[in-house]
Amino acid sequence: MALNRLDLNLLHVFDTIYREGSLTRAARALHLTQPAVSHSLSRLRDHFDDPLFTRQGNQMVPTPLARRFLESMRPGLTQIQGAVNQFHAFDPATQRKTYSLGLRDILESTFLPRLMARLDAYPELEIVSQRIARRDMETQLAAGKLDFAVDVLLPVSNQTSHELLRRDRLVVLAREGHPLADGTLDMEGYLSAKHVLVSSRTEGPGIEDFELSRLGVQRSIRLRCQHYYAACRVVEETDLLLTMPEAYARIIAERANIRIMDPPADLPSIDVHLYWHRAYEREPALLWFREQLRSIA
């Protein structure tokens, strides 16, 4: 397995197949034909005496040896790519690029319209938005399968960089004509109502409940559901109240008979952070895209 017997271009092919999980997508990303990528993979398999990737449905899944090799090889490949990239500027007007962005559903609604409007002048750019389990976020960023993630503040390793994009305060929603929607909402009225709590968990308090508990009070939860859009539809048809981030509430209120009110206490804000892996942070195309995300936040 001497290095002088291995074409270093094959390492770039290997890294792309690993990242894309598909020979077809890897060929597209490398601007090569699929037979050319298949031939490169065949040479790599001969060199390592290992299949490296096995097909499972439409996905090329790396073998244990391929995973170990990637962990050892990627830092060096990234360093080489960085040395080359520093001499090449990224031109979004002429270069094709697909960005993978990890967003939860509520953030898709607030980020994607502004992002796509900003990218309207760059028709060669493609955005793939996907929901990634929080426990997998760092792994996906490290593997290059995800360029950026936008989420609340999460505990991450020193290999993952992040920065605050925005703070979103909590507001209270009620239907038009709700008895509590005709003036300032006080704590007595807030606690007298039944509430909707949006959470992916089947039990436990929401972020607003921690502050209410600190104040020595507790609200009554009538409905727990998974999505804010569904919760807003319920609020529109009932006397239930919903406490939620303001940015998404404003979007919903444009098309629903809903009133937005200030909460009766100073509730904690939702800090929205941008995450990326340190290994790729100097790549020109990613530096440019990070600035676009900052600008819309």
Long-range contacts (C-beta under 8 A, 24 or more apart in sequence): 1-47, 1-48, 5-47, 6-47, 7-43, 9-40, 10-40, 10-43, 10-44, 10-47, 11-73, 11-77, 12-77, 13-37, 13-40, 13-41, 13-44, 14-41, 14-44, 14-52, 14-66, 14-69, 14-70, 14-73, 15-70, 15-73, 15-74, 15-77, 15-144, 17-41, 17-53, 17-60, 18-53, 18-62, 18-66, 18-70, 18-143, 18-144, 19-143, 19-144, 19-145, 21-59, 21-60, 21-61, 21-145, 22-58, 22-59, 22-60, 23-60, 29-98, 70-143, 74-279, 75-279, 78-279, 78-280, 81-283, 82-282, 82-283, 85-282, 85-283, 85-284, 86-282, 88-284, 89-284, 90-284, 90-285, 90-287, 90-288, 92-119, 92-122, 92-124, 92-125, 92-285, 92-288, 93-121, 93-122, 93-124, 94-124, 95-124, 95-285, 96-124, 96-125, 96-126, 97-124, 97-125, 97-126, 97-285, 98-125, 98-126, 98-127, 98-128, 99-125, 99-126, 99-127, 99-128, 99-147, 99-148, 99-289, 100-128, 100-130, 100-145, 100-146, 100-147, 100-148, 101-127, 101-128, 101-129, 101-130, 101-146, 101-147, 101-148, 101-149, 101-150, 102-129, 102-130, 102-131, 102-132, 102-137, 102-140, 102-146, 102-148, 102-149, 102-150, 102-151, 102-275, 103-129, 103-130, 103-131, 103-149, 103-150, 104-131, 104-151, 105-131, 105-227, 105-228, 105-229, 106-228, 106-245, 106-248, 107-150, 107-151, 107-272, 109-248, 109-251, 110-247, 110-248, 110-251, 111-150, 111-293, 111-296, 111-297, 114-296, 115-292, 115-293, 115-296, 118-292, 118-295, 118-296, 119-292, 137-275, 138-277, 141-275, 141-276, 141-277, 142-277, 142-279, 144-277, 144-280, 147-276, 147-280, 147-286, 147-289, 148-274, 148-275, 148-276, 148-286, 148-289, 148-290, 148-293, 149-274, 149-275, 149-276, 150-272, 150-273, 150-274, 150-275, 150-293, 151-272, 151-273, 151-275, 152-270, 152-271, 152-272, 152-273, 153-271, 153-273, 154-273, 154-275, 156-275, 158-278, 159-277, 159-278, 159-279, 160-275, 160-276, 160-277, 160-278, 161-275, 161-276, 161-277, 161-278, 161-281, 162-273, 162-274, 162-275, 162-276, 163-273, 163-274, 164-271, 164-272, 164-273, 165-272, 165-273, 165-274, 165-293, 165-294, 165-297, 166-247, 166-272, 166-297, 167-269, 167-270, 167-271, 167-272, 168-245, 168-246, 168-247, 168-269, 168-270, 168-272, 169-245, 169-246, 169-267, 169-269, 169-270, 170-207, 170-208, 170-243, 170-244, 170-245, 170-246, 170-263, 170-267, 170-268, 170-269, 170-270, 171-243, 171-244, 171-245, 171-246, 171-249, 171-260, 171-261, 171-262, 171-263, 172-241, 172-242, 172-243, 172-260, 172-261, 172-262, 172-263, 172-264, 173-232, 173-235, 173-241, 173-242, 173-243, 173-244, 173-249, 173-252, 173-253, 173-258, 173-259, 173-260, 173-261, 174-235, 174-239, 174-241, 174-242, 174-258, 174-259, 174-261, 175-235, 175-236, 175-237, 175-238, 175-239, 175-257, 175-258, 175-259, 176-257, 176-258, 176-259, 178-239, 178-241, 178-259, 179-239, 180-241, 180-261, 181-259, 181-261, 184-261, 184-262, 185-261, 185-262, 185-263, 185-264, 186-264, 187-217, 187-264, 187-265, 189-264, 190-219, 190-241, 190-263, 190-264, 191-217, 191-218, 191-219, 191-220, 193-219, 193-220, 193-239, 193-240, 193-241, 194-220, 194-221, 194-222, 194-223, 194-239, 194-240, 194-241, 195-219, 195-220, 195-221, 195-222, 195-223, 195-240, 195-241, 195-242, 195-243, 196-221, 196-222, 196-223, 196-224, 196-225, 196-231, 196-234, 196-235, 196-240, 196-241, 196-242, 197-221, 197-223, 197-224, 197-225, 198-224, 198-225, 198-226, 198-227, 198-228, 198-231, 198-242, 198-244, 199-224, 199-226, 200-226, 206-243, 207-267, 207-268, 207-270, 208-243, 208-263, 208-267, 208-268, 210-268, 211-265, 211-266, 211-267, 211-268, 212-265, 215-265, 228-252, 232-256, 232-258, 243-267, 245-270, 272-297
